[in-house]
Amino acid sequence: MKTLLFMHIPKCGGTTLRTILRSWFEPTEAIAVSTESPQTITTFKQREDYDSIRLIYGHFKYSENIHDYIPDSSYFTLVRDPIERAISTYFYVKQTPAHRLHEAAQNLSVEDFYEECLRPARNCMTNFISGVSYELDSTPESLHIAKEHIENKFLVVGTVEQFDQSILLLRRKLEKPIPVYRRENLSQKDFDFSDSLKSRIREDNEYDYALYDYVNQRLHEQILAEENFDTEVSALKIAQTYFADLILDLRHSNAELKKENLSHVRDLHVLRAQNKSIRVNNEQLNSKLSQSTSKIHDLTDTVLKLKTHSGSLKERIKKRKKAIRRQKKQLKARQADVSRLRRKLDKHVQILKDLQNEIEAIQSSRLWKTKSFLARIKAAIKRS
C-alpha cells in the first residue's frame, strides 16, 4: 500500500480531512510535519525507518521533497475558490486571538488587511503544489509545473466545494470505509467582501483560478468514470444526517477510554517496577538472612560462653526475622495490587473491542434500512 502525503493548503478543509484520515490509519502509521515548524521536517528527514509510515499530513509544500524519502507514495490535497479562501482566512484570523495576524485583522480594514497580509501570499495553492517560493511571484511556468505534479504525483486533488465527492473518490482509491463526519474549523462570516475587493483578489490570484478550474474539470472527469458514485454520495449524506453526531460521540468515548487505558498501562508499568524492586530487596534480605544464620551458627559456641550477651543477640535476630516477615507481607500486597489492575485493564480492553465492533458494524451496515440499528448503537453507548 502506498503512503499517502496529505498536503494541507491553509483554509482548504484540512482540519475535517485530518480527522477523517486519522480514522483510516493507526496512530503509529501517521506523522505530522509542517513548513511552519521546521523542526518537524528536519526530524522526519533524519529518520532511519520509513517503512511503517502510511500517512504524512500537514502544511508542507511540494518543495520539501517529502516524496524523495518515501518513493512509494502519492500526494492528496484540496483546493478552493481563491476568493472564498481569502474570506475564510480573514474571518478565521479575526476570530482566533492566538493567530500571529489577529491584531492586524482587528485593527485594519478588510481591504488593508488583504493588501498587507494576504496579498503577499497570492497564488498560494499554485505555490504549494508547484513548490515555488512565496518570495517569487507565480508565473505560467509555475502553473504548468503544478499541473504536471497533479498528473504525475497526486492520487486525488479535490475541492472544498465538492468536499463529499472528493473524500469518497479518495476513499475508493485507498479502499477505505465510507467515513461519517462533521465539518470542523468553519469560520463564521460577519459580512461579505465588497465586489471591488473580490475583483482585486481574482486579479491577483490569476494562476490559482486557472489551477482551480483545471482541478474542477479533472475532478468532474474522474467522478464520471466511477460506477455508482451518485448512490454513494447519497448514502454519505443520509449517514451524515442521521448518524454524524452519534458517531462523533462514540469516537470521543473511544478516545477517552484509550486515554484511561494508557493511564492504567503506565500505572501497571510503575507497579511492575516497584514489584521488581521489592523482589530484589527480598532477595537481598534472604541473602542477608542466610549470612546471619551462618553467623549465628558460628557464634553458638561463643554465645554459650558469653551468656551475658545472649539476650541482646536473640533480640536482634528476632527483630530481623520480623522485618523479613513485614517485607514479605508488603510483597504480597503489591502482587495483589498488580492482579487487581490487570483485571481492570482486561475489562477496559474488552470494552474497547466491543466499541470497535460496534463502529465496524456501523460502517458496514445499511444504516437507514433497519430500525434495530439505532437500538444497537444506544446499547453500545450504555455499555461503554
C-alpha positions as a Markdown table, in Angstrom:
| # | Residue | x | y | z |
|---|---|---|---|---|
| 1 | Met | 0.0 | 0.0 | 0.0 |
| 2 | Lys | 1.3 | 3.4 | -1.0 |
| 3 | Thr | 2.0 | 6.1 | 1.7 |
| 4 | Leu | -0.4 | 9.0 | 1.4 |
| 5 | Leu | 1.1 | 12.5 | 1.6 |
| 6 | Phe | -1.7 | 14.9 | 2.6 |
| 7 | Met | -0.6 | 18.4 | 1.6 |
| 8 | His | -2.8 | 20.6 | 3.7 |
| 9 | Ile | -3.2 | 24.0 | 2.0 |
| 10 | Pro | -4.4 | 26.5 | 4.6 |
| 11 | Lys | -8.1 | 27.1 | 4.8 |
| 12 | Cys | -8.9 | 24.4 | 2.3 |
| 13 | Gly | -10.9 | 22.0 | 4.5 |
| 14 | Gly | -7.9 | 20.3 | 6.0 |
| 15 | Thr | -9.0 | 20.2 | 9.7 |
| 16 | Thr | -12.0 | 18.0 | 8.9 |
| 17 | Leu | -9.9 | 15.9 | 6.5 |
| 18 | Arg | -7.2 | 15.2 | 9.0 |
| 19 | Thr | -9.9 | 13.8 | 11.3 |
| 20 | Ile | -11.1 | 11.5 | 8.6 |
| 21 | Leu | -7.6 | 10.4 | 7.6 |
| 22 | Arg | -6.7 | 9.6 | 11.3 |
| 23 | Ser | -9.8 | 7.4 | 11.4 |
| 24 | Trp | -8.5 | 5.4 | 8.4 |
| 25 | Phe | -4.9 | 4.9 | 9.7 |
| 26 | Glu | -3.5 | 3.7 | 13.0 |
| 27 | Pro | -1.7 | 6.4 | 15.2 |
| 28 | Thr | 1.6 | 4.5 | 14.7 |
| 29 | Glu | 1.2 | 4.8 | 10.9 |
| 30 | Ala | 0.8 | 8.6 | 10.8 |
| 31 | Ile | 3.1 | 11.5 | 11.4 |
| 32 | Ala | 2.5 | 15.3 | 11.1 |
| 33 | Val | 5.0 | 17.7 | 9.5 |
| 34 | Ser | 4.8 | 21.4 | 8.8 |
| 35 | Thr | 6.8 | 24.0 | 7.0 |
| 36 | Glu | 5.7 | 26.4 | 9.8 |
| 37 | Ser | 7.5 | 24.1 | 12.2 |
| 38 | Pro | 10.9 | 23.4 | 10.5 |
| 39 | Gln | 12.0 | 21.0 | 13.3 |
| 40 | Thr | 9.2 | 18.5 | 12.3 |
| 41 | Ile | 10.6 | 18.5 | 8.7 |
| 42 | Thr | 14.2 | 18.0 | 10.0 |
| 43 | Thr | 13.2 | 15.2 | 12.4 |
| 44 | Phe | 11.3 | 13.5 | 9.6 |
| 45 | Lys | 14.2 | 13.6 | 7.2 |
| 46 | Gln | 16.6 | 12.3 | 9.8 |
| 47 | Arg | 14.5 | 9.1 | 10.5 |
| 48 | Glu | 16.2 | 5.8 | 9.9 |
| 49 | Asp | 13.0 | 3.8 | 9.2 |
| 50 | Tyr | 10.2 | 4.9 | 6.8 |
| 51 | Asp | 8.6 | 1.5 | 6.1 |
| 52 | Ser | 5.9 | 1.8 | 8.9 |
| 53 | Ile | 4.6 | 5.2 | 7.7 |
| 54 | Arg | 1.3 | 5.1 | 5.8 |
| 55 | Leu | 0.2 | 8.8 | 6.3 |
| 56 | Ile | 2.0 | 12.1 | 6.4 |
| 57 | Tyr | -0.1 | 15.2 | 6.8 |
| 58 | Gly | 0.4 | 18.9 | 7.5 |
| 59 | His | 1.2 | 22.3 | 5.9 |
| 60 | Phe | 4.1 | 21.4 | 3.7 |
| 61 | Lys | 4.8 | 22.4 | 0.1 |
| 62 | Tyr | 6.0 | 20.2 | -2.7 |
| 63 | Ser | 9.4 | 21.8 | -2.5 |
| 64 | Glu | 10.0 | 20.0 | 0.9 |
| 65 | Asn | 10.5 | 16.8 | -1.3 |
| 66 | Ile | 8.8 | 14.5 | 1.3 |
| 67 | His | 8.3 | 12.1 | -1.6 |
| 68 | Asp | 12.0 | 11.6 | -2.0 |
| 69 | Tyr | 12.2 | 9.8 | 1.4 |
| 70 | Ile | 9.2 | 7.6 | 0.6 |
| 71 | Pro | 9.4 | 6.7 | -3.1 |
| 72 | Asp | 6.2 | 4.6 | -3.0 |
| 73 | Ser | 3.9 | 7.5 | -2.1 |
| 74 | Ser | 1.2 | 9.7 | -3.6 |
| 75 | Tyr | 0.0 | 13.2 | -2.7 |
| 76 | Phe | -3.5 | 14.3 | -1.9 |
| 77 | Thr | -4.8 | 17.8 | -1.4 |
| 78 | Leu | -7.9 | 20.0 | -1.6 |
| 79 | Val | -8.1 | 23.4 | -3.4 |
| 80 | Arg | -10.7 | 26.1 | -3.0 |
| 81 | Asp | -12.2 | 29.1 | -4.8 |
| 82 | Pro | -9.5 | 31.7 | -4.1 |
| 83 | Ile | -12.0 | 34.4 | -3.1 |
| 84 | Glu | -13.7 | 32.1 | -0.7 |
| 85 | Arg | -10.3 | 31.0 | 0.7 |
| 86 | Ala | -9.4 | 34.7 | 1.3 |
| 87 | Ile | -12.7 | 35.4 | 3.0 |
| 88 | Ser | -12.3 | 32.3 | 5.2 |
| 89 | Thr | -8.7 | 33.2 | 6.1 |
| 90 | Tyr | -9.7 | 36.7 | 7.1 |
| 91 | Phe | -12.5 | 35.7 | 9.4 |
| 92 | Tyr | -10.5 | 32.8 | 10.9 |
| 93 | Val | -7.7 | 35.1 | 11.8 |
| 94 | Lys | -10.0 | 37.7 | 13.2 |
| 95 | Gln | -11.8 | 35.1 | 15.4 |
| 96 | Thr | -8.5 | 33.4 | 16.6 |
| 97 | Pro | -6.7 | 35.5 | 19.2 |
| 98 | Ala | -3.7 | 33.2 | 19.2 |
| 99 | His | -3.0 | 33.8 | 15.5 |
| 100 | Arg | 0.0 | 35.9 | 14.7 |
| 101 | Leu | -2.1 | 38.2 | 12.4 |
| 102 | His | -5.1 | 38.5 | 14.8 |
| 103 | Glu | -4.2 | 42.0 | 15.9 |
| 104 | Ala | -3.8 | 43.2 | 12.3 |
| 105 | Ala | -7.2 | 41.8 | 11.4 |
| 106 | Gln | -8.8 | 43.6 | 14.4 |
| 107 | Asn | -7.2 | 47.0 | 13.7 |
| 108 | Leu | -7.1 | 47.2 | 9.9 |
| 109 | Ser | -9.9 | 47.5 | 7.4 |
| 110 | Val | -10.5 | 44.3 | 5.4 |
| 111 | Glu | -9.1 | 46.0 | 2.3 |
| 112 | Asp | -5.9 | 47.0 | 4.2 |
| 113 | Phe | -5.6 | 43.6 | 5.8 |
| 114 | Tyr | -5.8 | 41.9 | 2.4 |
| 115 | Glu | -3.2 | 44.3 | 1.0 |
| 116 | Glu | -0.7 | 43.9 | 3.8 |
| 117 | Cys | -1.2 | 40.3 | 5.0 |
| 118 | Leu | -2.9 | 38.2 | 2.3 |
| 119 | Arg | -1.8 | 39.7 | -1.0 |
| 120 | Pro | 1.9 | 38.8 | -0.4 |
| 121 | Ala | 0.9 | 35.1 | -0.4 |
| 122 | Arg | -1.2 | 35.4 | -3.6 |
| 123 | Asn | -1.5 | 32.3 | -5.8 |
| 124 | Cys | -0.8 | 30.2 | -2.6 |
| 125 | Met | -2.3 | 27.0 | -4.0 |
| 126 | Thr | -0.2 | 27.1 | -7.1 |
| 127 | Asn | 2.9 | 27.8 | -5.0 |
| 128 | Phe | 2.2 | 24.8 | -2.7 |
| 129 | Ile | 1.6 | 22.3 | -5.5 |
| 130 | Ser | 4.4 | 23.6 | -7.8 |
| 131 | Gly | 6.9 | 24.2 | -4.9 |
| 132 | Val | 7.6 | 27.8 | -5.9 |
| 133 | Ser | 8.7 | 30.0 | -3.0 |
| 134 | Tyr | 6.4 | 32.7 | -1.6 |
| 135 | Glu | 9.1 | 35.3 | -2.3 |
| 136 | Leu | 8.7 | 34.7 | -6.0 |
| 137 | Asp | 5.6 | 35.6 | -8.0 |
| 138 | Ser | 3.9 | 32.7 | -9.7 |
| 139 | Thr | 4.3 | 32.5 | -13.5 |
| 140 | Pro | 2.8 | 30.5 | -16.3 |
| 141 | Glu | 5.7 | 28.1 | -15.7 |
| 142 | Ser | 4.6 | 27.7 | -12.1 |
| 143 | Leu | 1.1 | 26.8 | -13.2 |
| 144 | His | 2.5 | 24.3 | -15.7 |
| 145 | Ile | 4.7 | 22.7 | -13.0 |
| 146 | Ala | 1.7 | 22.5 | -10.6 |
| 147 | Lys | -0.4 | 20.7 | -13.3 |
| 148 | Glu | 2.4 | 18.3 | -14.1 |
| 149 | His | 2.7 | 17.4 | -10.4 |
| 150 | Ile | -1.0 | 16.8 | -10.2 |
| 151 | Glu | -1.0 | 14.5 | -13.1 |
| 152 | Asn | 2.1 | 12.5 | -12.1 |
| 153 | Lys | 2.4 | 12.7 | -8.3 |
| 154 | Phe | -1.2 | 13.2 | -6.9 |
| 155 | Leu | -3.6 | 10.3 | -6.3 |
| 156 | Val | -6.6 | 12.8 | -6.0 |
| 157 | Val | -6.9 | 16.5 | -6.0 |
| 158 | Gly | -10.3 | 17.5 | -4.7 |
| 159 | Thr | -12.1 | 20.8 | -3.9 |
| 160 | Val | -13.7 | 22.2 | -0.8 |
| 161 | Glu | -16.8 | 23.0 | -2.8 |
| 162 | Gln | -17.1 | 19.2 | -3.6 |
| 163 | Phe | -15.8 | 18.0 | -0.3 |
| 164 | Asp | -18.0 | 14.9 | 0.0 |
| 165 | Gln | -17.2 | 13.8 | -3.6 |
| 166 | Ser | -13.5 | 14.4 | -3.1 |
| 167 | Ile | -13.5 | 12.3 | 0.1 |
| 168 | Leu | -15.4 | 9.5 | -1.5 |
| 169 | Leu | -13.1 | 9.4 | -4.5 |
| 170 | Leu | -10.1 | 9.3 | -2.2 |
| 171 | Arg | -11.6 | 6.5 | -0.1 |
| 172 | Arg | -12.2 | 4.4 | -3.3 |
| 173 | Lys | -8.6 | 4.9 | -4.3 |
| 174 | Leu | -7.4 | 3.8 | -0.9 |
| 175 | Glu | -10.1 | 1.2 | -0.4 |
| 176 | Lys | -11.2 | 2.6 | 2.9 |
| 177 | Pro | -14.6 | 2.6 | 4.5 |
| 178 | Ile | -17.1 | 5.4 | 3.9 |
| 179 | Pro | -16.5 | 8.0 | 6.6 |
| 180 | Val | -19.1 | 9.8 | 8.7 |
| 181 | Tyr | -18.0 | 13.2 | 9.8 |
| 182 | Arg | -18.9 | 16.8 | 10.7 |
| 183 | Arg | -17.2 | 19.8 | 9.1 |
| 184 | Glu | -14.7 | 21.4 | 11.6 |
| 185 | Asn | -13.0 | 24.7 | 11.9 |
| 186 | Leu | -15.6 | 26.6 | 9.9 |
| 187 | Ser | -15.2 | 30.4 | 10.1 |
| 188 | Gln | -18.3 | 32.5 | 10.9 |
| 189 | Lys | -18.7 | 35.4 | 8.4 |
| 190 | Asp | -19.9 | 38.7 | 9.8 |
| 191 | Phe | -20.2 | 40.3 | 6.4 |
| 192 | Asp | -19.2 | 39.7 | 2.8 |
| 193 | Phe | -16.3 | 41.2 | 0.9 |
| 194 | Ser | -17.0 | 44.1 | -1.4 |
| 195 | Asp | -17.2 | 43.5 | -5.2 |
| 196 | Ser | -14.2 | 45.7 | -5.8 |
| 197 | Leu | -12.1 | 43.6 | -3.3 |
| 198 | Lys | -13.3 | 40.4 | -4.8 |
| 199 | Ser | -12.2 | 41.7 | -8.2 |
| 200 | Arg | -8.8 | 42.5 | -6.8 |
| 201 | Ile | -8.4 | 39.0 | -5.3 |
| 202 | Arg | -9.4 | 37.4 | -8.6 |
| 203 | Glu | -6.9 | 39.6 | -10.5 |
| 204 | Asp | -4.1 | 38.9 | -8.0 |
| 205 | Asn | -4.8 | 35.1 | -8.0 |
| 206 | Glu | -4.9 | 34.6 | -11.7 |
| 207 | Tyr | -2.9 | 31.3 | -11.6 |
| 208 | Asp | -4.8 | 30.0 | -8.6 |
| 209 | Tyr | -8.0 | 30.4 | -10.5 |
| 210 | Ala | -6.6 | 28.7 | -13.6 |
| 211 | Leu | -5.4 | 25.8 | -11.3 |
| 212 | Tyr | -8.8 | 25.7 | -9.5 |
| 213 | Asp | -10.7 | 25.5 | -12.9 |
| 214 | Tyr | -8.3 | 22.8 | -14.1 |
| 215 | Val | -8.8 | 20.7 | -10.9 |
| 216 | Asn | -12.6 | 21.1 | -11.1 |
| 217 | Gln | -12.6 | 19.8 | -14.7 |
| 218 | Arg | -10.3 | 16.9 | -13.8 |
| 219 | Leu | -12.3 | 16.0 | -10.7 |
| 220 | His | -15.5 | 16.0 | -12.8 |
| 221 | Glu | -14.0 | 13.6 | -15.3 |
| 222 | Gln | -12.7 | 11.3 | -12.5 |
| 223 | Ile | -16.2 | 11.2 | -10.9 |
| 224 | Leu | -17.9 | 10.4 | -14.2 |
| 225 | Ala | -15.5 | 7.4 | -14.6 |
| 226 | Glu | -16.6 | 5.9 | -11.3 |
| 227 | Glu | -19.5 | 3.5 | -11.1 |
| 228 | Asn | -22.5 | 4.1 | -8.7 |
| 229 | Phe | -20.8 | 7.2 | -7.4 |
| 230 | Asp | -24.0 | 9.3 | -7.0 |
| 231 | Thr | -25.5 | 6.5 | -5.0 |
| 232 | Glu | -22.5 | 6.5 | -2.6 |
| 233 | Val | -22.8 | 10.3 | -2.3 |
| 234 | Ser | -26.4 | 10.0 | -1.4 |
| 235 | Ala | -25.6 | 7.3 | 1.2 |
| 236 | Leu | -23.0 | 9.5 | 2.8 |
| 237 | Lys | -25.4 | 12.4 | 3.1 |
| 238 | Ile | -28.0 | 10.2 | 4.7 |
| 239 | Ala | -25.4 | 8.9 | 7.2 |
| 240 | Gln | -24.3 | 12.4 | 8.0 |
| 241 | Thr | -28.0 | 13.5 | 8.5 |
| 242 | Tyr | -28.8 | 10.7 | 11.0 |
| 243 | Phe | -25.6 | 9.4 | 12.5 |
| 244 | Ala | -22.8 | 12.1 | 12.4 |
| 245 | Asp | -23.4 | 13.3 | 16.0 |
| 246 | Leu | -23.8 | 9.8 | 17.3 |
| 247 | Ile | -20.6 | 8.6 | 15.6 |
| 248 | Leu | -18.7 | 11.6 | 16.9 |
| 249 | Asp | -19.8 | 10.9 | 20.4 |
| 250 | Leu | -18.7 | 7.3 | 20.1 |
| 251 | Arg | -15.3 | 8.4 | 18.8 |
| 252 | His | -14.9 | 10.8 | 21.7 |
| 253 | Ser | -15.9 | 8.0 | 24.1 |
| 254 | Asn | -13.4 | 5.7 | 22.4 |
| 255 | Ala | -10.7 | 8.3 | 22.7 |
| 256 | Glu | -11.4 | 8.8 | 26.4 |
| 257 | Leu | -11.3 | 5.0 | 27.0 |
| 258 | Lys | -7.9 | 4.8 | 25.2 |
| 259 | Lys | -6.5 | 7.6 | 27.4 |
| 260 | Glu | -7.8 | 5.8 | 30.5 |
| 261 | Asn | -6.3 | 2.5 | 29.2 |
| 262 | Leu | -2.9 | 4.2 | 28.6 |
| 263 | Ser | -3.0 | 5.6 | 32.2 |
| 264 | His | -3.7 | 2.1 | 33.6 |
| 265 | Val | -0.8 | 0.7 | 31.4 |
| 266 | Arg | 1.5 | 3.3 | 32.8 |
| 267 | Asp | 0.4 | 2.5 | 36.4 |
| 268 | Leu | 0.9 | -1.2 | 35.7 |
| 269 | His | 4.5 | -0.5 | 34.5 |
| 270 | Val | 5.1 | 1.5 | 37.7 |
| 271 | Leu | 3.8 | -1.3 | 39.8 |
| 272 | Arg | 5.9 | -3.9 | 37.9 |
| 273 | Ala | 9.0 | -1.8 | 38.5 |
| 274 | Gln | 8.1 | -1.5 | 42.2 |
| 275 | Asn | 7.4 | -5.2 | 42.4 |
| 276 | Lys | 10.8 | -5.9 | 40.8 |
| 277 | Ser | 12.5 | -3.6 | 43.3 |
| 278 | Ile | 10.7 | -5.4 | 46.1 |
| 279 | Arg | 11.8 | -8.7 | 44.7 |
| 280 | Val | 15.4 | -7.6 | 44.6 |
| 281 | Asn | 15.1 | -6.3 | 48.1 |
| 282 | Asn | 13.6 | -9.6 | 49.2 |
| 283 | Glu | 16.5 | -11.5 | 47.6 |
| 284 | Gln | 19.0 | -9.2 | 49.3 |
| 285 | Leu | 17.1 | -9.8 | 52.6 |
| 286 | Asn | 17.2 | -13.5 | 52.1 |
| 287 | Ser | 20.9 | -13.4 | 51.3 |
| 288 | Lys | 21.4 | -11.4 | 54.5 |
| 289 | Leu | 19.2 | -13.8 | 56.4 |
| 290 | Ser | 21.4 | -16.7 | 55.2 |
| 291 | Gln | 24.5 | -14.8 | 56.1 |
| 292 | Ser | 23.0 | -14.1 | 59.5 |
| 293 | Thr | 22.1 | -17.7 | 60.0 |
| 294 | Ser | 25.6 | -18.7 | 59.2 |
| 295 | Lys | 27.0 | -16.2 | 61.7 |
| 296 | Ile | 24.5 | -17.4 | 64.3 |
| 297 | His | 25.8 | -21.0 | 63.9 |
| 298 | Asp | 29.4 | -19.8 | 64.1 |
| 299 | Leu | 28.7 | -17.8 | 67.2 |
| 300 | Thr | 26.7 | -20.5 | 69.0 |
| 301 | Asp | 29.7 | -21.7 | 71.0 |
| 302 | Thr | 30.6 | -18.1 | 71.8 |
| 303 | Val | 27.1 | -17.3 | 72.8 |
| 304 | Leu | 27.2 | -20.3 | 75.2 |
| 305 | Lys | 30.3 | -18.9 | 76.7 |
| 306 | Leu | 29.0 | -15.4 | 76.7 |
| 307 | Lys | 25.6 | -15.8 | 78.3 |
| 308 | Thr | 25.6 | -12.2 | 79.4 |
| 309 | His | 25.4 | -11.2 | 75.7 |
| 310 | Ser | 22.9 | -13.9 | 74.5 |
| 311 | Gly | 19.8 | -11.8 | 75.3 |
| 312 | Ser | 20.8 | -8.9 | 73.1 |
| 313 | Leu | 21.8 | -11.3 | 70.2 |
| 314 | Lys | 18.4 | -13.1 | 70.3 |
| 315 | Glu | 16.6 | -9.8 | 70.3 |
| 316 | Arg | 18.5 | -8.7 | 67.2 |
| 317 | Ile | 17.7 | -11.9 | 65.5 |
| 318 | Lys | 14.0 | -11.6 | 66.4 |
| 319 | Lys | 13.8 | -8.1 | 65.0 |
| 320 | Arg | 15.5 | -9.1 | 61.8 |
| 321 | Lys | 13.1 | -12.0 | 61.3 |
| 322 | Lys | 10.2 | -9.7 | 62.0 |
| 323 | Ala | 11.4 | -7.2 | 59.4 |
| 324 | Ile | 11.7 | -10.0 | 56.9 |
| 325 | Arg | 8.1 | -11.1 | 57.5 |
| 326 | Arg | 7.0 | -7.5 | 57.1 |
| 327 | Gln | 8.8 | -7.3 | 53.7 |
| 328 | Lys | 7.1 | -10.5 | 52.6 |
| 329 | Lys | 3.7 | -9.1 | 53.5 |
| 330 | Gln | 4.4 | -5.9 | 51.6 |
| 331 | Leu | 5.4 | -8.0 | 48.5 |
| 332 | Lys | 2.2 | -10.0 | 48.7 |
| 333 | Ala | 0.2 | -6.7 | 48.9 |
| 334 | Arg | 2.0 | -5.4 | 45.8 |
| 335 | Gln | 1.3 | -8.6 | 43.9 |
| 336 | Ala | -2.4 | -8.3 | 44.8 |
| 337 | Asp | -2.5 | -4.7 | 43.5 |
| 338 | Val | -0.9 | -5.8 | 40.3 |
| 339 | Ser | -3.5 | -8.6 | 39.9 |
| 340 | Arg | -6.4 | -6.2 | 40.5 |
| 341 | Leu | -5.0 | -3.7 | 38.0 |
| 342 | Arg | -4.6 | -6.5 | 35.4 |
| 343 | Arg | -8.3 | -7.5 | 35.8 |
| 344 | Lys | -9.3 | -3.8 | 35.4 |
| 345 | Leu | -7.2 | -3.5 | 32.3 |
| 346 | Asp | -8.7 | -6.6 | 30.8 |
| 347 | Lys | -12.1 | -5.2 | 31.4 |
| 348 | His | -11.3 | -1.9 | 29.6 |
| 349 | Val | -9.7 | -3.8 | 26.7 |
| 350 | Gln | -12.9 | -5.7 | 26.3 |
| 351 | Ile | -14.9 | -2.5 | 26.3 |
| 352 | Leu | -12.7 | -1.1 | 23.6 |
| 353 | Lys | -13.1 | -4.2 | 21.5 |
| 354 | Asp | -16.9 | -4.1 | 21.9 |
| 355 | Leu | -16.9 | -0.4 | 20.8 |
| 356 | Gln | -14.7 | -1.1 | 17.9 |
| 357 | Asn | -17.0 | -3.9 | 16.8 |
| 358 | Glu | -20.0 | -1.6 | 17.0 |
| 359 | Ile | -18.2 | 1.1 | 14.9 |
| 360 | Glu | -17.3 | -1.5 | 12.3 |
| 361 | Ala | -20.9 | -2.7 | 12.2 |
| 362 | Ile | -22.0 | 1.0 | 11.7 |
| 363 | Gln | -19.6 | 1.4 | 8.8 |
| 364 | Ser | -20.6 | -1.8 | 7.0 |
| 365 | Ser | -24.4 | -1.8 | 7.6 |
| 366 | Arg | -27.1 | -0.1 | 5.5 |
| 367 | Leu | -27.6 | 2.5 | 8.2 |
| 368 | Trp | -31.0 | 3.7 | 7.0 |
| 369 | Lys | -32.7 | 0.4 | 6.4 |
| 370 | Thr | -33.3 | -1.2 | 9.9 |
| 371 | Lys | -34.8 | 0.3 | 13.0 |
| 372 | Ser | -32.8 | -2.1 | 15.2 |
| 373 | Phe | -29.6 | -0.4 | 14.2 |
| 374 | Leu | -30.2 | 2.7 | 16.4 |
| 375 | Ala | -31.0 | 0.4 | 19.3 |
| 376 | Arg | -27.7 | -1.4 | 18.8 |
| 377 | Ile | -25.9 | 2.0 | 18.9 |
| 378 | Lys | -27.7 | 3.1 | 22.1 |
| 379 | Ala | -26.9 | -0.3 | 23.7 |
| 380 | Ala | -23.3 | 0.1 | 22.8 |
| 381 | Ile | -23.2 | 3.6 | 24.4 |
| 382 | Lys | -25.0 | 2.4 | 27.5 |
| 383 | Arg | -22.4 | -0.4 | 27.9 |
| 384 | Ser | -19.5 | 1.9 | 27.5 |
